[in-house]
Amino acid sequence: MSQTLPRFDRLLLRTVQYAVPMPDRADWLRAWNSELWHLHHDRRSGGKPTATLALGLTRDALWLRTEAAKRALEGTATLCLAALSSACLLSALVALLLTGSYREFAAELAAPGRRFLLEAVLVVFVTFATISRRHVHQASGTLPRLRRQIFFLLKSALVLLLAFLISADLCQPLYAEFLPAFDLGQLLSAAILSITGLRWAFHDQEARCKHCLLALKSPERIGRPSHNLLEWNGTEQVCRDGHGRLNLPEMETSWCRSGQWLDPHQPA
């Protein structure tokens, strides 16, 4: 059918097809070949393609490419770290704009940065001591466990850095007016933001697949609340790639005190 199309249309299809992901390319070519053929042979359109249709063809190909990238990155550890890194970069740029120059930026944040390094140790200790760890993780191999630990360390470091930069941005107007207020405000706000961020990092870690670190799908209700003492009742989250599922009880019982990660590749 493509041989009956004008040369410009064939060239356009041949060029734009490379923007379409490979799994969707054949269906995309068939659909747009049919659309263009119908346009050229439809008397009501005069047999001439419109610029709007050519633009729509290109936009459709680009949308498929961006949607494929979105599906591939959605919920991944890479996207999480990239988002945190982007937020840190944005906060640093805001601080740089507020101070006016890189030299002043480094001078204003040098002393608070040294204090924050000491503060971060205490914040991490308090968070580890007070966080509620409900989930029971089954062993899933040395490599996945090492990958989880590296991801958690990187995520926690970025969260602490982001907390420090945001606290500096919030308190920077006080630096020139009243330095003691800047020091106190920056110290307290950094501590609050760090504790909040680390608690989020813990909960985000537990809500990810223990193999691929993908964010688990939205929880589904399983069981009946009236049968808490007779059968399992709670929510279940599943890895979209089928690596396992996380079961969380609605309430603690003598036979089910915490959540459990169920790996389909391991014997029960």
C-alpha atoms as one frame of an Amber mdcrd trajectory, in Angstrom:
protein
   0.000   0.000   0.000   2.866   2.378   0.740   3.947   2.161  -2.916   0.706
   3.911  -3.958   1.474   6.921  -1.781   3.229  10.028  -3.122   6.982  10.207
  -2.722   6.820  12.903  -0.024   4.502  10.791   2.148   6.686   7.706   1.762
   9.753   9.756   2.713   7.939  11.238   5.708   6.878   7.822   6.965  10.334
   6.376   6.396  11.925   9.218   8.371   9.484   9.613  11.257   9.205   5.864
  11.896  12.553   5.912  13.727  10.973   8.058  16.450   8.515   5.245  17.179
   9.623   2.511  19.630  10.509  -0.727  17.871   7.677  -2.837  19.392   5.067
  -0.335  18.124   6.676   0.534  14.803   5.014  -2.066  12.570   1.493  -1.264
  13.829   2.199   2.465  13.563   3.336   2.141   9.933   0.287   0.082   8.991
  -2.086   2.558  10.643  -0.567   5.652   9.032  -0.179   3.980   5.636  -3.904
   3.273   5.719  -4.709   6.791   6.886  -2.681   8.449   4.140  -3.959   6.058
   1.461  -7.544   6.834   2.476  -6.809  10.560   2.400  -5.397  10.415  -1.133
  -8.268   8.293  -2.464 -11.107  10.069  -0.713 -12.853  12.403  -3.120 -14.139
  14.641  -0.345 -10.564  15.555   0.647  -9.560  16.309  -2.919  -6.786  13.718
  -2.767  -4.369  16.091  -1.084  -2.952  15.527   2.416  -3.138  18.433   4.803
  -0.288  19.909   6.815  -2.308  19.166   9.956  -2.239  15.445   9.199   1.520
  15.491   8.592   1.994  17.335  11.889  -0.281  14.842  13.616   1.771  11.957
  12.225   4.948  13.417  13.689   3.364  14.245  17.036   1.906  10.746  17.255
   5.351   9.206  16.762   6.929  11.485  19.366   4.127  10.769  21.833   4.691
   7.028  21.483   8.417   7.545  22.147   7.859   9.687  25.260   5.150   7.354
  26.549   7.457   4.355  26.145  10.198   6.181  28.053   7.701   7.134  30.748
   6.542   3.527  31.139  10.143   2.299  31.262  11.186   4.803  33.956   8.003
   5.025  35.993   8.584   3.894  39.565  12.244   2.957  39.001  15.119   3.646
  41.356  16.816   5.615  38.565  13.882   8.023  38.334  13.822   8.436  42.116
  17.527   9.326  42.285  17.244  11.589  39.237  14.324  13.477  40.797  16.197
  13.967  44.065  19.333  15.080  42.215  17.310  17.567  40.160  15.707  18.961
  43.312  19.160  19.389  44.901  20.441  21.160  41.798  17.412  23.466  41.721
  17.819  24.307  45.427  21.523  25.041  44.900  20.710  27.359  41.975  18.157
  29.204  44.126  20.758  29.637  46.876  23.287  30.851  44.319  20.838  33.433
  42.979  19.998  34.626  46.496  23.648  35.107  47.469  24.605  36.725  44.176
  27.908  34.972  43.448  29.582  31.634  43.846  32.155  33.030  46.319  29.467
  34.410  48.627  27.471  31.209  48.207  30.442  29.105  49.375  31.265  31.504
  52.221  27.698  31.586  53.598  27.217  27.819  53.498  30.674  26.733  54.702
  30.015  27.032  58.436  26.389  25.752  58.291  27.633  22.857  56.146  30.165
  21.771  58.771  27.511  21.968  61.502  25.071  20.013  59.375  27.538  17.146
  58.961  27.538  16.727  62.747  23.782  17.235  62.901  23.171  14.624  60.207
  24.802  11.912  62.336  22.361  12.616  65.170  19.419  12.863  62.784  20.224
   9.492  61.210  20.582   7.882  64.646  17.243   9.278  65.863  15.470   8.244
  62.679  16.854   4.697  62.801  15.825   4.410  66.458  12.258   5.665  66.001
  11.274   4.387  62.562   8.653   1.655  62.469   9.840  -1.310  60.419   6.808
  -3.515  59.856   7.875  -5.516  56.849   9.601  -8.880  56.924  11.885  -9.313
  53.905  12.627 -12.779  52.667  16.134 -13.436  51.389  16.408 -12.733  47.675
  20.099 -13.221  46.954  23.262 -11.294  47.676  23.211  -9.064  44.585  19.636
  -7.744  44.994  20.307  -7.111  48.683  23.491  -5.191  47.882  21.673  -3.203
  45.202  18.938  -2.275  47.702  21.491  -1.078  50.236  23.380   1.044  47.693
  20.137   2.590  46.467  19.051   3.379  50.028  22.385   4.988  50.905  22.357
   7.163  47.780  18.740   8.144  48.351  19.370   9.022  52.006  22.450  11.092
  51.129  20.482  13.056  48.525  17.618  13.571  50.983  20.008  14.993  53.591
  21.671  17.250  51.030  18.287  18.473  49.809  17.167  19.188  53.380  20.293
  21.271  53.989  19.927  23.268  50.757  16.226  23.961  51.294  16.855  25.100
  54.868  19.595  27.433  53.597  17.224  28.849  50.952  14.493  29.459  53.515
  16.761  31.186  56.028  19.071  33.049  53.636  17.216  36.417  53.989  18.175
  36.358  57.689  21.897  36.011  56.942  22.566  39.701  56.310  20.013  41.014
  58.823  20.550  38.833  61.877  23.185  36.097  61.726  22.235  34.278  64.977
  18.663  33.915  63.724  20.002  32.505  60.442  22.115  29.923  62.278  19.272
  28.851  64.581  16.645  28.792  61.854  18.857  26.880  59.477  19.757  24.340
  62.159  16.154  23.662  63.203  14.687  23.614  59.699  17.448  21.298  58.449
  16.793  18.881  61.327  13.029  18.824  60.703  13.411  18.407  56.952  16.068
  15.715  57.380  13.968  13.624  59.763  10.918  13.969  57.511  12.940  13.096
  54.418  14.626  10.078  55.993  11.294   8.706  57.205  10.024   9.021  53.635
  13.152   7.236  52.402  12.475   4.313  54.768   8.831   3.991  53.723   9.727
   4.340  50.031  12.327   1.591  50.409   9.820  -0.787  51.954   7.246  -0.076
  49.249   9.600  -1.246  46.463  10.218  -4.639  44.911  13.019  -6.465  46.683
  14.494  -7.620  43.350  14.237  -4.777  40.820  13.497  -1.807  43.155  10.382
  -0.843  41.190   7.699   0.970  43.160   4.955  -1.527  43.944   1.506  -1.040
  42.476  -1.305   0.557  44.458  -2.464  -1.643  47.353  -5.482  -3.885  46.849
  -7.755  -4.897  49.709  -7.741  -8.621  50.522  -9.851 -10.367  53.132 -12.739
  -9.206  55.300 -12.329  -7.031  58.428 -14.923  -9.098  60.308 -12.716 -12.215
  59.957  -9.490 -10.817  61.435  -9.158 -13.726  63.862 -10.073 -16.384  61.295
  -8.284 -15.421  58.092  -5.701 -12.999  56.716  -7.010  -9.472  56.260  -5.118
  -6.489  54.893  -3.645  -5.102  51.681  -1.428  -6.522  48.970   1.012  -4.700
  46.673   2.468  -6.420  43.604   5.593  -5.860  41.515   4.529  -5.085  37.951
   7.280  -7.389  36.628   6.025 -10.321  38.705   8.960 -10.600  41.141   6.744
 -10.904  44.197   4.132  -9.254  46.361   4.044  -7.458  49.702   1.272  -8.364
  52.152   0.472  -5.917  54.956  -2.008  -6.941  57.698  -4.815  -4.588  58.656
  -4.007  -5.154  62.325  -1.402  -7.115  64.272  -2.454 -10.532  65.544  -0.623
 -13.267  67.401  -0.043 -15.164  64.146   0.634 -12.162  61.880   2.524  -9.337
  63.561   4.104  -7.715  60.509   4.021  -7.540  56.744   5.662 -10.169  54.584
   7.390 -10.163  51.209   6.363 -13.224  49.196   8.774 -14.316  46.484   7.183
 -16.643  43.882  10.614 -18.073  43.000  11.286 -19.265  46.540   9.716 -22.315
  48.154   7.088 -21.560  50.790
